[in-house]
């Protein structure tokens, strides 16, 4: 019994009739793959060079001119890139050309829906070959339906692009405001319109208690009742707690060194996670100040060639500029409100990406 090659969600033809079933076909039957090349012998110019991570540099010659979809040959093999116009690609990236029975915009969507890691040919660094890619079986609608699908999903991509731009601008705006606030170029006023007093310089240890967790990093329990903080950006769970307080938890080493969590309640912590609590300053104000300046302090203290890390003195001896308590509250409230807008933009991006993923699952076979 033959299986009907139709996705769950279909477009109609302009006259309202159904499109024909999709055709099962090898990728190699509908397009060719070109190999990227080394660019280091070329002069600087205005032709973009792309690798598996995206744009790299610009040169004075082009390898291909037109619409193309690139996929990694080695390393990152599961992130397709859509290009148009003149470009050059390096040897870790394949580019597509000579499209037959298909349009590049649809191929880009098709590539996003392929599990490329399934076709990995290496036990070490992931890799693909032209031969392997050409033998991948895909399902292809007629060109007019491809155009309808690509047009619809491109509008979703445009929304994601606009939301991402909004998120980036908000982050940039926040960074600029924090610079002005903590340099005191921008000051808040008291409720009666008068100026707040000058800020004071204090050590962080004079504003709070600083200690560390006691547990190994693998002490977490999947179904634990309490939060467990390590040096990761995410938190885990555990069966018992050692702290019941309002605290800032700072990653003491690793890739996320200096990352700061805020939490109020019962929790436990890894032995290289620093716990700051019992603040005489506003906790949220102090978090924003550390967000702005702690990474700089860590970078200055790091020895060449060593992974950055925090020792107790990194925190305890750090100078903090402290305004009067009411101004701390105004600063913390202002920046918290801005963070809510940033979080909302991020949630909108994630929601739209999830929506697109669902569409891909329903619109492709």
Rosetta silent file (secondary structure, phi, psi, omega in degrees, C-alpha in Angstrom):
SEQUENCE: XXXXXXXXXXXXXXXXXXXXXXXXXXXXXXXXXXXXXXXXXXXXXXXXXXXXXXXXXXXXXXXXXXXXXXXXXXXXXXXXXXXXXXXXXXXXXXXXXXXXXXXXXXXXXXXXXXXXXXXXXXXXXXXXXXXXXXXXXXXXXXXXXXXXXXXXXXXXXXXXXXXXXXXXXXXXXXXXXXXXXXXXXXXXXXXXXXXXXXXXXXXXXXXXXXXXXXXXXXXXXXXXXXXXXXXXXXXXXXXXXXXXXXXXXXXXXXXXXXXXXXXXXXXXXXXXXXXXXXXXXXXXXXXXXXXXXXXXXXXXXXXXXXXXXXXXXXXXXXXXXXXXXXXXXXXXXXXXXXXXXXXXXXXXXXXXXXXXXXXXXXXXX
SCORE:     score description
SCORE:     0.000 S_00000001
   1 L     0.000  124.647 -177.877    0.000    0.000    0.000 S_00000001
   2 L   -76.120  148.459  179.384    1.510    3.331   -1.078 S_00000001
   3 L   -98.967  131.272  179.305    1.833    6.147    1.409 S_00000001
   4 L   -72.200  124.140 -178.742    0.471    9.554    0.424 S_00000001
   5 L   -89.201   78.582  178.740    3.298   12.101    0.533 S_00000001
   6 L  -133.639  132.685  174.711    1.403   15.014    2.009 S_00000001
   7 L   -73.462  168.669 -178.327    2.280   17.133    5.045 S_00000001
   8 L   -68.474  -35.639 -176.693   -0.322   17.888    7.714 S_00000001
   9 L  -112.913  119.070 -176.152   -0.565   21.559    6.781 S_00000001
  10 L  -122.580  152.390  168.738   -1.026   22.386    3.085 S_00000001
  11 L   -92.319  161.116  174.462   -1.523   25.449    0.942 S_00000001
  12 E  -103.622  157.394  171.843   -4.084   25.590   -1.847 S_00000001
  13 L   -70.626  167.262 -176.439   -3.516   26.617   -5.430 S_00000001
  14 L   -60.651  -27.864  179.318   -4.805   30.056   -6.453 S_00000001
  15 L   -88.666    5.678  177.674   -7.981   28.487   -7.871 S_00000001
  16 L    90.639   -6.642 -179.569   -8.647   26.689   -4.571 S_00000001
  17 L   -81.446  164.754 -179.347   -7.645   23.244   -5.790 S_00000001
  18 E   -79.255  148.012  169.103   -5.148   20.962   -4.063 S_00000001
  19 L   -75.261  161.910  178.060   -1.522   20.725   -5.030 S_00000001
  20 L   -73.253  165.630  178.053   -0.238   17.321   -6.065 S_00000001
  21 L   -60.425  154.365  177.294    1.484   14.973   -3.630 S_00000001
  22 L   -72.232  151.909 -178.420    5.096   15.677   -2.765 S_00000001
  23 E  -100.093  131.274  174.937    7.787   13.770   -4.651 S_00000001
  24 E   -82.580  127.170 -171.948   10.333   11.608   -2.860 S_00000001
  25 E  -156.117  154.021  175.275   13.754   12.386   -4.328 S_00000001
  26 E   -76.600  145.213  176.547   17.494   12.444   -3.574 S_00000001
  27 H   -57.351  -38.452 -178.450   19.032   15.839   -2.771 S_00000001
  28 H   -63.635  -14.803  178.859   21.638   15.197   -5.435 S_00000001
  29 H   -85.242  -15.366 -175.333   18.876   15.148   -8.070 S_00000001
  30 L  -115.239   -8.898  178.063   17.737   18.719   -7.368 S_00000001
  31 L  -162.736  163.911  176.589   20.992   20.613   -6.703 S_00000001
  32 E  -112.746  159.275  179.688   24.774   20.469   -6.789 S_00000001
  33 E  -115.944  128.834  174.310   27.268   21.203   -4.028 S_00000001
  34 E  -100.482  151.438 -179.761   30.298   23.410   -4.416 S_00000001
  35 E   -98.936  136.135  174.712   33.284   23.249   -2.095 S_00000001
  36 L   -68.831  166.031 -177.452   34.619   26.281   -0.290 S_00000001
  37 L  -137.760  164.273  176.583   38.254   27.276   -0.646 S_00000001
  38 L   -65.037  143.937 -176.666   41.013   29.013    1.265 S_00000001
  39 L  -116.667   -1.808 -168.976   40.808   32.820    1.023 S_00000001
  40 L   -68.495  -16.419  177.670   44.069   33.872    2.674 S_00000001
  41 L   -84.067   -6.852 -175.570   45.813   34.560   -0.641 S_00000001
  42 L   -88.262  156.392  177.455   43.147   37.123   -1.576 S_00000001
  43 L   -83.539  161.581  175.313   43.268   40.868   -1.018 S_00000001
  44 E   -65.063  145.970 -179.791   40.857   42.763    1.208 S_00000001
  45 E  -164.222 -154.078 -178.448   37.672   43.823   -0.520 S_00000001
  46 E  -114.198   13.927  177.250   33.892   43.968   -0.181 S_00000001
  47 E   -92.531  119.936 -177.489   33.059   40.299   -0.926 S_00000001
  48 E   -70.895  143.003  174.573   31.999   38.527    2.299 S_00000001
  49 E  -110.287  132.641 -178.060   33.681   35.292    3.353 S_00000001
  50 E  -120.442  143.123  170.261   31.631   32.775    5.338 S_00000001
  51 E  -121.205 -170.409 -177.644   32.525   29.799    7.502 S_00000001
  52 L   -64.331  -21.890  178.950   30.374   27.452    9.547 S_00000001
  53 L   -92.452    1.435 -179.907   30.008   30.161   12.210 S_00000001
  54 E   111.335 -150.902 -176.960   28.846   32.808    9.718 S_00000001
  55 E   -62.219  138.525 -179.315   30.609   35.907    8.388 S_00000001
  56 E  -117.638  -52.324 -176.953   34.399   35.921    8.790 S_00000001
  57 E  -163.800 -170.831  178.479   35.983   38.694    6.704 S_00000001
  58 E  -131.548  142.862 -178.603   35.845   40.371    3.265 S_00000001
  59 E  -132.265 -178.547 -173.970   37.987   39.816    0.154 S_00000001
  60 L  -101.700    4.372  177.463   38.277   41.120   -3.408 S_00000001
  61 L  -131.317  158.384  177.971   37.101   37.995   -5.290 S_00000001
  62 L  -120.384  149.704  179.158   33.965   35.868   -5.221 S_00000001
  63 L   -92.847  -30.640 -177.192   33.494   32.114   -5.394 S_00000001
  64 E  -152.496  148.197  179.184   29.802   32.228   -6.312 S_00000001
  65 E  -130.199  112.826 -179.785   27.255   34.866   -7.308 S_00000001
  66 L   143.722 -174.191  177.503   23.585   34.200   -6.609 S_00000001
  67 L   -78.757  138.823 -178.251   21.260   32.637   -4.084 S_00000001
  68 E  -155.188  154.961  174.206   22.717   29.662   -2.240 S_00000001
  69 E  -118.522  125.693 -178.063   22.258   27.569    0.875 S_00000001
  70 E  -104.324  148.585  175.424   25.419   26.545    2.723 S_00000001
  71 E  -140.968  145.478 -175.355   25.911   23.607    5.069 S_00000001
  72 E   -65.406  137.805  172.890   28.952   22.633    7.086 S_00000001
  73 L   -88.601  -33.476 -176.947   31.412   20.076    5.733 S_00000001
  74 E  -150.235  139.726 -179.333   33.297   19.781    9.005 S_00000001
  75 L    92.840 -108.047  176.658   32.706   20.971   12.564 S_00000001
  76 L   -83.442  102.582 -174.706   29.316   22.667   12.726 S_00000001
  77 L  -108.450    5.193 -173.225   27.329   20.593   10.243 S_00000001
  78 L  -121.799   22.153  179.998   23.777   21.328   11.409 S_00000001
  79 L  -129.510   90.001  179.845   23.367   25.086   10.883 S_00000001
  80 L   -65.370  150.729  179.806   22.439   26.018    7.294 S_00000001
  81 E  -126.690  131.018  177.093   23.172   29.545    6.067 S_00000001
  82 E   -97.511  126.690 -179.304   21.212   31.351    3.325 S_00000001
  83 E  -126.434  151.200  174.743   23.326   33.636    1.109 S_00000001
  84 L  -143.610  146.915 -176.268   22.558   35.858   -1.858 S_00000001
  85 L    88.446 -163.973 -178.835   24.818   37.879   -4.144 S_00000001
  86 E   -78.171  135.743  177.795   28.583   37.503   -4.418 S_00000001
  87 E  -156.659  169.154  174.452   30.327   35.542   -1.655 S_00000001
  88 E  -130.739  141.117  174.909   33.248   33.254   -0.796 S_00000001
  89 E  -122.561  148.307  179.365   33.095   30.217    1.509 S_00000001
  90 L   -80.998  174.294 -171.574   35.938   28.465    3.310 S_00000001
  91 L   -74.510   -2.910  175.664   36.718   24.771    2.909 S_00000001
  92 L   -93.859    6.779 -175.060   34.640   23.719    5.948 S_00000001
  93 E  -132.728  125.838  170.831   31.455   24.890    4.217 S_00000001
  94 E   -85.581  148.500  171.188   29.590   23.512    1.180 S_00000001
  95 E  -124.437  151.778 -177.159   27.456   25.857   -0.927 S_00000001
  96 E   -98.431  152.173  179.621   24.556   24.848   -3.206 S_00000001
  97 E  -157.557  173.994  177.246   24.107   25.712   -6.883 S_00000001
  98 L    53.265   58.146 -178.820   22.327   24.566  -10.066 S_00000001
  99 L   -71.535  130.048  179.464   18.870   24.296   -8.482 S_00000001
 100 L  -126.790  127.369  179.479   16.528   21.981  -10.365 S_00000001
 101 L    63.920   16.997 -178.177   12.805   21.631   -9.550 S_00000001
 102 L  -153.165  161.259  176.539   13.370   23.738   -6.437 S_00000001
 103 L  -114.445  147.363 -176.332   13.980   27.290   -5.272 S_00000001
 104 H   -56.897  -37.591 -178.929   16.815   28.281   -2.881 S_00000001
 105 H   -62.140  -37.009  178.118   14.419   29.761   -0.307 S_00000001
 106 H   -73.740  -37.737  178.454   12.627   26.417    0.020 S_00000001
 107 H   -60.548  -38.229  177.467   15.917   24.495    0.139 S_00000001
 108 H   -60.163  -44.953  177.288   16.955   26.670    3.095 S_00000001
 109 H   -65.268  -40.410  178.818   13.771   25.667    4.950 S_00000001
 110 H   -60.289  -44.339  179.825   14.303   22.064    3.911 S_00000001
 111 H   -64.306  -32.690  177.228   17.845   22.112    5.286 S_00000001
 112 H   -68.208  -21.358 -176.118   16.553   23.480    8.593 S_00000001
 113 L   -98.102    1.557  179.198   14.257   20.456    8.813 S_00000001
 114 L   -95.281  136.377  174.870   16.978   17.838    8.190 S_00000001
 115 L   -84.341   86.840 -173.515   18.692   16.134   11.128 S_00000001
 116 H   -64.294  -33.122 -178.805   22.221   16.610    9.784 S_00000001
 117 H   -63.355  -23.523  177.066   23.910   14.968   12.765 S_00000001
 118 H   -62.498  -25.939 -176.658   22.203   11.728   11.734 S_00000001
 119 H  -103.054   11.589  177.948   24.470   11.718    8.664 S_00000001
 120 L   -56.907  133.721 -175.407   27.695   12.487   10.519 S_00000001
 121 L  -105.222    1.712 -174.682   30.533   10.395    9.068 S_00000001
 122 L  -124.130  151.901  176.960   33.170   10.836   11.793 S_00000001
 123 L   -86.818  -18.721  178.909   33.641    9.591   15.344 S_00000001
 124 L  -102.421 -111.463  177.869   35.508   12.768   16.307 S_00000001
 125 L   -66.482  125.894 -179.110   34.848   16.160   14.711 S_00000001
 126 L   -56.038  141.878  179.375   31.488   15.923   12.865 S_00000001
 127 E  -151.348  156.299  177.476   31.822   15.842    9.084 S_00000001
 128 L  -133.041  156.752  174.550   29.799   15.378    5.906 S_00000001
 129 L  -122.797  158.944  176.926   30.703   14.544    2.312 S_00000001
 130 H   -58.093  -39.515 -178.390   29.039   15.533   -0.965 S_00000001
 131 H   -61.674  -44.666 -179.546   28.311   11.874   -1.634 S_00000001
 132 H   -65.288  -46.425 -178.871   26.485   11.434    1.670 S_00000001
 133 H   -62.432  -42.201 -177.176   24.477   14.640    1.316 S_00000001
 134 H   -62.947  -25.116 -178.434   23.517   13.836   -2.275 S_00000001
 135 L   -91.641    1.191  177.002   22.035   10.493   -1.155 S_00000001
 136 L   -70.835  128.630  179.395   19.761   12.042    1.492 S_00000001
 137 E   -86.684  128.910  177.506   16.133   11.400    0.568 S_00000001
 138 E  -127.936  170.039  176.618   13.809   14.393    0.864 S_00000001
 139 E  -114.437  130.184 -168.348   10.196   15.113   -0.095 S_00000001
 140 E  -125.689  124.511  172.601    9.618   17.897   -2.585 S_00000001
 141 L   -82.768  172.525  175.941    6.428   19.787   -3.550 S_00000001
 142 L   -70.211  161.411 -169.338    6.003   21.498   -6.896 S_00000001
 143 H   -58.673  -39.389 -178.165    7.666   24.887   -7.282 S_00000001
 144 H   -62.989  -39.445  177.393    4.517   26.994   -6.826 S_00000001
 145 H   -70.276  -35.881  174.425    3.811   25.366   -3.455 S_00000001
 146 H   -56.468  -43.730 -178.657    7.470   25.814   -2.506 S_00000001
 147 H   -63.736  -40.368  179.039    7.077   29.536   -3.176 S_00000001
 148 H   -65.252  -44.168  179.298    3.979   29.768   -0.994 S_00000001
 149 H   -63.403  -46.591 -178.075    5.671   27.923    1.876 S_00000001
 150 H   -64.032  -40.922 -179.901    8.846   29.993    1.607 S_00000001
 151 H   -63.561  -43.611 -178.976    6.913   33.275    1.446 S_00000001
 152 H   -65.292  -47.910 -176.595    4.847   32.400    4.522 S_00000001
 153 H   -73.493  -24.464  176.042    7.771   31.224    6.628 S_00000001
 154 H   -66.598  -30.602  176.717    9.945   34.143    5.550 S_00000001
 155 H   -68.211  -33.713  175.970    7.388   36.432    7.225 S_00000001
 156 H   -68.415  -42.770  177.231    7.893   34.427   10.442 S_00000001
 157 H   -61.207  -37.359  179.043   11.675   34.771   10.051 S_00000001
 158 H   -64.084  -40.336  178.190   11.232   38.524    9.557 S_00000001
 159 H   -64.044  -42.737  177.485    9.305   38.732   12.824 S_00000001
 160 H   -61.358  -41.514  179.466   12.066   36.795   14.609 S_00000001
 161 H   -62.324  -43.468 -179.506   14.647   39.133   13.064 S_00000001
 162 H   -67.361  -40.853  178.483   12.771   42.248   14.228 S_00000001
 163 H   -66.210  -38.257  177.936   12.276   40.863   17.738 S_00000001
 164 H   -64.565  -41.653  177.491   15.968   39.926   17.906 S_00000001
 165 H   -62.818  -41.911  178.227   16.925   43.446   16.824 S_00000001
 166 H   -60.880  -43.966  179.496   14.620   44.886   19.489 S_00000001
 167 H   -62.252  -43.752 -179.889   16.219   42.653   22.125 S_00000001
 168 H   -63.879  -40.556  179.892   19.722   43.688   21.030 S_00000001
 169 H   -67.276  -38.732  177.197   18.818   47.395   21.116 S_00000001
 170 H   -64.613  -41.603  177.205   17.326   47.066   24.601 S_00000001
 171 H   -62.541  -42.140  179.448   20.474   45.305   25.815 S_00000001
 172 H   -65.934  -41.453  178.401   22.625   48.044   24.269 S_00000001
 173 H   -61.595  -44.203  178.659   20.396   50.741   25.792 S_00000001
 174 H   -62.445  -44.296 -179.838   20.665   49.111   29.224 S_00000001
 175 H   -59.308  -43.096  179.178   24.448   48.874   28.959 S_00000001
 176 H   -65.933  -40.340  178.794   24.688   52.566   28.104 S_00000001
 177 H   -65.912  -41.535  178.687   22.387   53.565   30.953 S_00000001
 178 H   -61.416  -38.233  177.703   24.320   51.466   33.472 S_00000001
 179 H   -61.680  -43.291 -179.055   27.520   53.209   32.371 S_00000001
 180 H   -70.296  -39.460 -178.101   25.913   56.610   32.927 S_00000001
 181 H   -66.548  -49.485 -173.589   24.295   55.641   36.238 S_00000001
 182 H   -79.210  -15.348  170.844   27.367   54.110   37.861 S_00000001
 183 L   -88.232   -3.858 -179.696   29.671   56.867   36.618 S_00000001
 184 L    66.687   18.508  171.691   27.125   59.267   38.171 S_00000001
 185 L   -68.154  -32.176  176.964   26.735   61.084   34.863 S_00000001
 186 L  -113.951  123.327 -178.896   23.038   60.313   35.292 S_00000001
 187 L  -122.398  147.711  173.631   21.553   60.936   38.740 S_00000001
 188 L   -90.334  159.470  178.340   18.118   60.396   40.239 S_00000001
 189 E  -107.715  158.206  172.450   16.386   63.030   42.338 S_00000001
 190 L   -71.422  166.218 -176.080   14.683   62.764   45.691 S_00000001
 191 L   -60.841  -27.170  179.144   10.883   62.835   45.707 S_00000001
 192 L   -89.484    6.407  177.108   10.905   66.548   46.548 S_00000001
 193 L    90.008   -4.265 -179.673   13.204   67.267   43.569 S_00000001
 194 L   -82.623  166.000 -178.869   16.353   67.822   45.603 S_00000001
 195 E   -78.671  148.629  170.436   19.687   66.105   45.024 S_00000001
 196 L   -78.116  159.944  176.731   20.743   62.955   46.801 S_00000001
 197 L   -64.574  165.771  176.225   24.004   63.047   48.811 S_00000001
 198 L   -62.482  153.212  178.551   27.317   62.095   47.206 S_00000001
 199 L   -76.932  155.717  177.175   28.069   58.411   46.832 S_00000001
 200 E  -110.967  151.128  172.975   30.480   56.635   49.156 S_00000001
 201 E   -95.606  124.392  179.499   33.218   54.129   48.319 S_00000001
 202 E  -136.785  154.955  174.433   32.950   50.930   50.339 S_00000001
 203 E   -79.419  149.503 -179.969   34.387   47.425   50.122 S_00000001
 204 H   -59.628  -36.209 -178.558   31.926   44.687   49.188 S_00000001
 205 H   -65.874  -20.240  177.979   32.752   42.818   52.409 S_00000001
 206 H   -83.039  -10.375 -177.658   31.522   45.825   54.415 S_00000001
 207 L  -102.306  -16.066 -175.134   28.128   45.584   52.718 S_00000001
 208 L  -162.326  168.355  170.413   27.399   41.869   53.105 S_00000001
 209 E   -87.079  143.660  179.897   28.585   38.493   54.340 S_00000001
 210 E  -128.058  123.779  176.749   30.522   36.392   51.803 S_00000001
 211 E  -143.299 -173.350  177.722   30.868   32.636   52.034 S_00000001
 212 E  -130.595  164.208  171.747   30.827   29.602   49.736 S_00000001
 213 L   -70.890  176.677 -176.493   28.825   26.420   49.336 S_00000001
 214 L  -122.678   -4.058 -168.460   30.201   23.132   50.646 S_00000001
 215 E   -99.873  161.287  172.074   29.030   20.519   48.135 S_00000001
 216 L   -71.609  157.080 -176.964   30.456   18.784   45.079 S_00000001
 217 L   -65.782  -23.933 -177.243   29.152   19.938   41.709 S_00000001
 218 L   -97.030   22.962 -177.024   27.419   16.576   41.101 S_00000001
 219 L   -81.541   -4.143 -176.117   25.398   16.638   44.329 S_00000001
 220 L   -64.991  154.987  175.981   22.176   17.567   42.535 S_00000001
 221 L  -126.084  131.605 -174.626   19.047   15.362   42.601 S_00000001
 222 L   -55.752  -40.383 -176.177   16.591   15.369   39.703 S_00000001
 223 L  -108.967   27.853 -178.942   13.515   15.527   41.909 S_00000001
 224 L   -65.768  159.480 -175.911   14.990   17.535   44.760 S_00000001
 225 L   -88.155  -25.858 -172.488   12.890   20.049   46.678 S_00000001
 226 E  -116.858  154.927  177.465   15.412   22.894   46.874 S_00000001
 227 E   -70.223  144.167  176.789   17.461   24.822   44.358 S_00000001
 228 E  -127.003  118.563 -176.627   21.121   23.850   43.974 S_00000001
 229 E  -101.349  129.612  174.724   23.492   26.444   42.516 S_00000001
 230 L  -115.585 -150.634  176.872   26.747   25.502   40.821 S_00000001
 231 L   -96.765   16.934  177.945   28.925   27.563   38.467 S_00000001
 232 L   -91.727  164.627  176.386   26.416   27.109   35.633 S_00000001
 233 L   -75.331  -24.272  176.247   23.926   29.685   34.382 S_00000001
 234 L   -93.232  158.529  172.116   21.115   27.269   35.200 S_00000001
 235 L  -107.487  159.963 -179.284   20.287   26.027   38.673 S_00000001
 236 E  -118.283 -161.478 -179.539   19.564   22.420   39.629 S_00000001
 237 E  -132.238  158.956 -176.656   17.767   20.719   42.528 S_00000001
 238 E  -153.230  162.409 -174.819   18.778   18.927   45.702 S_00000001
 239 L   -82.711  -19.291 -175.975   17.140   17.180   48.699 S_00000001
 240 L  -134.675  158.715  179.573   18.502   19.445   51.439 S_00000001
 241 L  -121.162  150.762  176.872   19.253   23.123   51.966 S_00000001
 242 L  -116.416  -12.269 -177.999   22.076   24.903   53.771 S_00000001
 243 E  -131.841  143.001  174.131   20.896   28.493   53.252 S_00000001
 244 E  -140.010   89.614 -168.323   17.589   30.262   53.827 S_00000001
 245 E  -165.082  170.880  167.871   18.164   33.875   52.885 S_00000001
 246 E   -91.175  122.735 -169.884   18.051   36.587   50.222 S_00000001
 247 E  -145.872  158.547  164.076   21.310   36.184   48.357 S_00000001
 248 E  -105.437  131.486 -179.320   23.460   36.798   45.330 S_00000001
 249 E  -116.577  122.547 -171.477   25.169   33.610   44.130 S_00000001
 250 E  -116.891  126.659  177.732   28.285   34.089   42.032 S_00000001
 251 E   -65.198  126.348 -172.804   29.967   31.436   39.865 S_00000001
 252 L   -89.859  -15.784  178.361   33.541   31.108   41.115 S_00000001
 253 L  -162.390 -176.410  178.660   35.207   29.496   38.097 S_00000001
 254 L    83.555 -169.750 -175.273   34.667   27.854   34.734 S_00000001
 255 L   -62.901  -27.143 -176.751   33.124   29.224   31.552 S_00000001
 256 L  -106.453   25.208 -178.459   30.526   31.243   33.475 S_00000001
 257 L   -53.317  132.813 -179.768   32.841   32.719   36.104 S_00000001
 258 L    89.506   -5.510  178.749   31.329   35.876   37.556 S_00000001
 259 L   -69.036  137.823 -172.235   27.759   34.994   36.536 S_00000001
 260 E  -118.354  124.280  170.520   25.332   36.220   39.204 S_00000001
 261 E   -99.950  147.860  167.539   22.054   34.667   40.340 S_00000001
 262 E  -113.549  133.514  177.153   19.592   36.394   42.654 S_00000001
 263 E  -153.073  145.498  175.987   17.442   34.190   44.884 S_00000001
 264 E  -127.419  115.986 -178.614   15.417   34.504   48.065 S_00000001
 265 E   146.201 -160.524 -179.485   14.538   31.300   49.898 S_00000001
 266 E   -89.117  135.230 -179.422   16.001   27.915   50.789 S_00000001
 267 E  -160.795  173.689  173.730   18.870   26.600   48.617 S_00000001
 268 E  -135.061  169.512 -172.269   22.213   24.833   48.571 S_00000001
 269 E  -151.257  151.656  174.756   25.426   25.510   46.692 S_00000001
 270 E   -68.815  152.743 -174.610   28.583   24.070   45.161 S_00000001
 271 L   -66.972  -16.289  176.812   31.852   24.719   46.969 S_00000001
 272 L  -104.529   15.128  174.470   33.105   27.099   44.245 S_00000001
 273 E  -102.643  127.013 -179.200   29.908   29.157   44.298 S_00000001
 274 E   -89.789  135.556  179.024   30.071   32.325   46.398 S_00000001
 275 E  -112.087  121.498  177.540   27.049   33.300   48.492 S_00000001
 276 E  -111.792  122.637  179.138   26.553   36.963   49.361 S_00000001
 277 E  -149.466 -175.074 -178.391   23.806   37.776   51.883 S_00000001
 278 L    54.894   53.425 -176.131   22.854   39.904   54.913 S_00000001
 279 L   -75.662  138.800  166.496   23.232   43.099   52.885 S_00000001
 280 L   -91.046  -20.099  173.258   23.312   46.544   54.435 S_00000001
 281 L   -93.175  170.945  175.467   22.981   47.896   50.877 S_00000001
 282 L   -69.070  125.917 -174.004   20.083   47.185   48.538 S_00000001
 283 H   -61.626  -43.882 -177.183   20.624   43.648   47.223 S_00000001
 284 H   -69.031  -39.745  175.451   19.330   44.355   43.711 S_00000001
 285 H   -58.045  -45.129 -178.323   21.369   47.562   43.422 S_00000001
 286 H   -63.514  -38.199  177.816   24.479   45.621   44.437 S_00000001
 287 H   -60.993  -46.085 -179.806   23.705   42.940   41.848 S_00000001
 288 H   -63.569  -38.479  178.615   23.517   45.517   39.065 S_00000001
 289 H   -63.279  -43.808  178.874   26.780   47.102   40.215 S_00000001
 290 H   -68.052  -37.888  175.473   28.490   43.704   40.187 S_00000001
 291 H   -54.963  -38.533 -175.478   26.941   42.876   36.801 S_00000001
 292 H   -78.838  -36.538 -167.994   28.616   45.990   35.458 S_00000001
 293 H  -118.358  -16.044 -173.863   32.067   45.772   37.084 S_00000001
 294 H   -65.621  -42.159 -179.007   32.860   42.272   38.386 S_00000001
 295 H   -59.467  -37.625  177.968   33.908   40.811   35.026 S_00000001
 296 H   -62.311  -42.889 -179.154   36.415   43.652   34.606 S_00000001
 297 H   -65.751  -40.753  178.401   37.920   42.908   38.012 S_00000001
 298 H   -62.439  -43.193 -179.384   38.161   39.187   37.233 S_00000001
 299 H   -63.070  -38.321  179.272   39.848   39.955   33.914 S_00000001
 300 H   -67.105  -38.430 -176.524   42.426   42.211   35.542 S_00000001
 301 H   -78.931  -21.699 -176.382   43.314   39.613   38.181 S_00000001
 302 L   -65.224  136.996  176.010   43.570   36.677   35.754 S_00000001
 303 L   -85.262  147.188 -177.907   47.098   35.571   34.930 S_00000001
 304 L   -55.066  130.851  177.221   48.010   35.124   31.273 S_00000001
 305 L    86.281  -10.227 -179.471   47.108   31.651   30.040 S_00000001
 306 L   -96.445  150.136  172.954   45.020   30.816   33.096 S_00000001
 307 L   -70.580  129.299  179.893   41.284   30.258   33.212 S_00000001
 308 L   -58.397  144.273  178.068   39.711   33.229   35.071 S_00000001
 309 L  -153.510  167.828 -179.823   38.510   32.428   38.569 S_00000001
 310 L  -112.157  133.323  167.150   37.443   34.154   41.752 S_00000001
 311 L  -108.613  168.036 -175.080   39.202   34.013   45.108 S_00000001
 312 H   -55.338  -41.082 -177.781   37.656   35.439   48.256 S_00000001
 313 H   -67.479  -24.522  176.489   39.603   38.695   47.996 S_00000001
 314 H   -55.248  -39.843  179.966   38.297   39.230   44.452 S_00000001
 315 H   -90.248  -51.159 -171.795   34.941   39.885   46.056 S_00000001
 316 H   -61.560  -33.918 -177.043   35.706   41.008   49.604 S_00000001
 317 L   -96.637    5.543 -179.309   38.181   43.740   48.550 S_00000001
 318 L   -72.607  131.415  178.393   36.180   44.984   45.575 S_00000001
 319 E   -78.614  135.422  178.631   35.285   48.669   45.823 S_00000001
 320 E  -124.305  130.341  173.904   31.594   49.503   45.471 S_00000001
 321 E   -85.171  121.107 -170.903   30.199   52.976   44.916 S_00000001
 322 E  -119.296  115.322  173.202   27.196   53.233   47.217 S_00000001
 323 L   -80.195  175.576  175.746   24.527   55.932   47.004 S_00000001
 324 L   -61.959  151.062 -169.102   22.058   56.758   49.775 S_00000001
 325 H   -55.226  -39.389 -178.582   19.524   53.919   50.301 S_00000001
 326 H   -67.859  -34.214  176.636   16.589   55.689   48.618 S_00000001
 327 H   -72.172  -35.225  173.471   18.664   56.340   45.503 S_00000001
 328 H   -55.979  -45.241 -179.053   19.751   52.693   45.500 S_00000001
 329 H   -63.170  -42.778  178.872   16.078   51.718   45.437 S_00000001
 330 H   -62.526  -42.484  179.515   15.329   54.104   42.552 S_00000001
 331 H   -65.367  -46.561 -179.493   18.255   52.725   40.529 S_00000001
 332 H   -61.721  -42.200 -179.851   17.321   49.109   41.261 S_00000001
 333 H   -66.035  -41.492 -179.370   13.654   49.708   40.342 S_00000001
 334 H   -63.100  -48.841 -178.285   14.567   51.535   37.131 S_00000001
 335 H   -70.625  -32.603  177.342   16.948   48.838   35.903 S_00000001
 336 H   -64.995  -40.035  177.936   14.596   46.039   36.989 S_00000001
 337 H   -63.826  -38.382  177.412   11.802   47.552   34.892 S_00000001
 338 H   -67.505  -38.646  177.534   14.152   47.671   31.902 S_00000001
 339 H   -63.002  -33.862  177.433   15.137   44.036   32.504 S_00000001
 340 H   -63.491  -39.391  176.856   11.461   43.067   32.381 S_00000001
 341 H   -65.517  -39.761  178.796   11.221   44.590   28.908 S_00000001
 342 H   -65.531  -43.620  178.709   14.358   42.711   27.839 S_00000001
 343 H   -63.126  -39.212  179.185   12.991   39.439   29.244 S_00000001
 344 H   -63.633  -42.589  178.017    9.670   40.005   27.449 S_00000001
 345 H   -62.172  -40.482  178.150   11.481   40.536   24.139 S_00000001
 346 H   -64.064  -42.039  178.767   13.447   37.332   24.729 S_00000001
 347 H   -63.725  -37.904  178.393   10.250   35.410   25.510 S_00000001
 348 H   -65.302  -38.903  176.728    8.653   36.731   22.311 S_00000001
 349 H   -62.160  -49.930 -178.130   11.650   35.509   20.305 S_00000001
 350 H   -62.089  -40.352  179.207   11.481   32.059   21.902 S_00000001
 351 H   -63.879  -42.973  179.949    7.712   31.862   21.401 S_00000001
 352 H   -69.425  -36.783  176.446    8.013   32.784   17.711 S_00000001
 353 H   -64.304  -39.895  177.432   10.881   30.311   17.222 S_00000001
 354 H   -65.065  -40.597  177.181    8.751   27.576   18.794 S_00000001
 355 H   -60.071  -44.028  179.540    5.865   28.584   16.507 S_00000001
 356 H   -64.741  -42.324  179.249    8.150   28.310   13.476 S_00000001
 357 H   -58.962  -41.217  177.959    9.445   24.922   14.618 S_00000001
 358 H   -64.558  -39.124  177.798    5.866   23.669   14.866 S_00000001
 359 H   -64.031  -42.523  178.892    5.115   24.966   11.378 S_00000001
 360 H   -59.484  -39.334 -179.330    8.165   23.206    9.961 S_00000001
 361 H   -67.650  -33.428 -177.862    6.988   19.939   11.499 S_00000001
 362 H   -88.777  -26.217 -175.130    3.513   20.324    9.999 S_00000001
 363 H   -95.408   -7.119  177.792    4.461   21.789    6.614 S_00000001
 364 L  -121.465  154.178  179.406    7.207   19.267    5.810 S_00000001
 365 L   -94.609    0.000    0.000    7.113   15.517    5.484 S_00000001
